[in-house]
Amino acid sequence: MGQRMGFGHRPALLIIDFQNAFADENFFGGYNIGDAMANTERLLQTCRQTQTPVAHVRFATSNDGSDIGPFGMKVPRLKDLVDGDPAADIVAALTPLKNEFVSTKRHGSAFFGTNLHTWLTFKGVDTLLISGCATSGCVRASTVDASAYGYRPMVVVDCVGDRAQAPHESNLFDMGQKYADLVSLEEVQAHLAG
């Protein structure tokens, strides 16, 4: 377990759920999510400079929350992330450009119920640089699915965050053992510049 895959030939950046609600410690924020967002700003800038494809996937529900199923029963406050509500918007510092992929999901994985896989296939992507929150939830679910779809998941450790330290660290360890390479922001920037 824990063998390194290394980068493939065509990376893309996947930014998961960096929305206003997750920037707010009174909503879904906490522990290191703010730092992860700030580091993702740097990574996003590098990706744009190197013309690396960028995908933004966020969570939102319809205005009655009936489209998120049991997820909304476990986490009722998710029903507050309604399309059109500022809490559901991507944070201003990471606002997508017109040529970047943007999708809305209704569950944990960035792949579930979205056309992310189709877009990545069209772009010829074989490696996903994964950033976002929460490490133990949507980042992990997306990483597992990325591996299942045949991508090389590279979890950018400086660019993922969680509400608490213990689940953040334990899930990083587990993803690094079974599904992904754990890489630093500096390592990714050097690879993209190379």
C-alpha positions in Angstrom: 0.0 0.0 0.0 1.0 3.6 -0.4 3.0 3.3 -3.7 3.5 6.5 -5.6 1.8 6.8 -9.0 3.4 10.1 -10.1 1.9 12.7 -12.4 0.6 11.6 -15.8 0.8 13.6 -19.0 -2.3 15.8 -18.8 -3.4 17.3 -15.5 -6.4 19.3 -14.5 -7.3 21.1 -11.3 -10.5 20.1 -9.5 -11.7 22.6 -6.9 -14.4 21.1 -4.7 -16.9 23.1 -2.6 -14.9 26.2 -1.9 -18.1 28.2 -1.3 -19.0 31.0 1.1 -20.7 28.6 3.5 -17.4 26.7 3.9 -15.5 29.9 4.5 -17.7 30.7 7.5 -16.9 29.0 10.8 -20.5 29.5 11.9 -21.7 27.6 8.9 -19.6 24.7 7.5 -16.1 26.2 8.0 -13.4 25.5 10.6 -9.9 24.1 11.3 -7.8 24.7 8.1 -10.4 25.3 5.4 -9.5 29.0 5.2 -5.8 28.2 4.7 -6.7 25.6 2.1 -8.7 28.2 0.2 -5.9 30.7 0.3 -3.4 28.1 -1.0 -5.8 27.1 -3.7 -5.8 30.7 -4.9 -2.0 30.3 -5.5 -2.6 27.0 -7.2 -5.4 28.3 -9.4 -3.1 31.2 -10.5 -0.4 28.7 -11.5 -2.9 26.6 -13.4 -4.2 29.6 -15.3 -0.7 30.7 -16.2 0.2 27.2 -17.5 -3.1 26.7 -19.3 -4.0 23.7 -17.1 -7.7 22.9 -17.3 -9.7 24.0 -14.3 -12.9 22.5 -12.9 -15.1 24.0 -10.1 -17.7 21.8 -8.5 -19.9 23.1 -5.8 -22.8 21.8 -3.7 -26.3 23.3 -3.9 -29.9 22.1 -3.6 -33.1 23.2 -5.1 -35.2 25.6 -3.0 -36.9 22.9 -0.9 -34.0 20.5 -0.5 -35.9 17.5 -1.7 -33.3 16.6 -4.3 -30.5 15.7 -1.9 -32.2 12.7 -0.3 -30.7 11.1 2.8 -27.7 13.4 2.7 -30.1 16.2 3.8 -31.4 14.0 6.6 -27.9 13.5 8.0 -26.9 17.1 7.5 -30.1 19.3 7.5 -28.2 22.5 7.2 -27.2 21.5 3.6 -30.8 22.5 2.7 -29.6 26.1 3.3 -27.2 25.9 0.3 -29.8 26.8 -2.2 -29.0 27.8 -5.8 -28.9 31.6 -6.0 -28.2 32.1 -2.2 -24.8 33.7 -1.6 -23.9 30.9 0.9 -23.9 28.5 -2.1 -21.7 30.7 -4.3 -18.0 30.0 -4.9 -15.8 32.3 -2.9 -15.0 35.5 -4.8 -11.2 34.8 -4.8 -11.8 31.6 -6.8 -14.4 32.9 -9.2 -14.4 30.7 -12.3 -13.4 32.1 -15.7 -15.7 31.6 -18.7 -13.4 28.9 -20.1 -13.4 26.9 -16.9 -15.8 24.0 -16.1 -18.4 24.7 -13.5 -21.0 22.2 -12.2 -23.3 21.8 -9.3 -23.6 18.5 -7.3 -26.2 17.2 -4.9 -24.1 14.8 -3.0 -20.5 14.2 -1.9 -18.5 13.3 -5.0 -17.8 15.8 -7.7 -18.5 13.0 -10.2 -21.9 11.9 -8.9 -24.8 13.4 -11.0 -22.5 15.8 -12.9 -20.8 15.7 -16.3 -17.3 16.1 -14.9 -16.1 12.8 -16.2 -17.3 13.7 -19.7 -15.5 17.1 -19.6 -12.3 15.6 -18.4 -12.4 12.9 -21.1 -12.9 15.6 -23.7 -9.9 17.5 -22.4 -7.8 14.3 -22.5 -7.0 14.6 -18.7 -5.3 11.7 -17.0 -4.3 13.4 -13.7 -6.5 15.3 -11.2 -5.0 17.9 -8.9 -7.5 17.8 -6.1 -8.3 20.8 -3.8 -11.3 21.6 -1.7 -13.3 20.6 1.3 -14.0 18.7 3.4 -11.1 16.3 3.3 -13.1 13.6 5.1 -16.2 14.0 3.0 -16.4 15.5 -0.5 -12.7 15.5 -1.2 -12.4 11.8 -0.2 -15.5 10.8 -2.2 -14.2 12.6 -5.3 -10.8 11.1 -4.9 -12.2 7.6 -4.7 -14.3 8.1 -7.7 -11.4 9.7 -9.6 -9.4 6.6 -9.0 -12.3 4.4 -10.1 -12.7 6.3 -13.3 -9.0 5.8 -14.1 -7.5 9.2 -13.3 -4.4 9.7 -11.2 -5.7 11.6 -8.1 -3.1 14.0 -6.7 -4.5 15.4 -3.4 -2.7 18.7 -2.9 -2.3 18.6 0.9 -1.9 22.4 1.3 -5.1 22.9 -0.7 -7.6 20.6 1.1 -9.3 21.4 4.4 -11.7 20.0 7.0 -13.6 21.3 10.0 -11.4 19.3 12.5 -7.8 18.1 12.5 -8.3 14.4 13.3 -10.6 13.5 10.3 -8.4 15.7 8.0 -5.2 13.8 8.9 -6.7 10.3 9.1 -8.4 10.7 5.7 -5.3 12.1 4.1 -3.4 9.1 5.4 -6.0 6.6 4.1 -6.3 8.3 0.6 -2.5 8.2 0.4 -2.4 4.5 1.1 -5.1 3.4 -1.3 -6.3 6.0 -3.9 -4.1 9.0 -4.4 -0.6 10.5 -4.2 -0.3 13.2 -1.5 1.5 16.2 -3.0 2.5 19.7 -1.8 1.5 22.9 -3.5 5.1 23.6 -4.2 5.6 20.1 -5.8 2.6 20.7 -8.1 3.7 24.2 -9.0 7.2 22.9 -9.9 5.6 20.1 -12.0 3.4 22.5 -13.9 6.2 24.9 -14.6 8.6 22.1 -15.6 
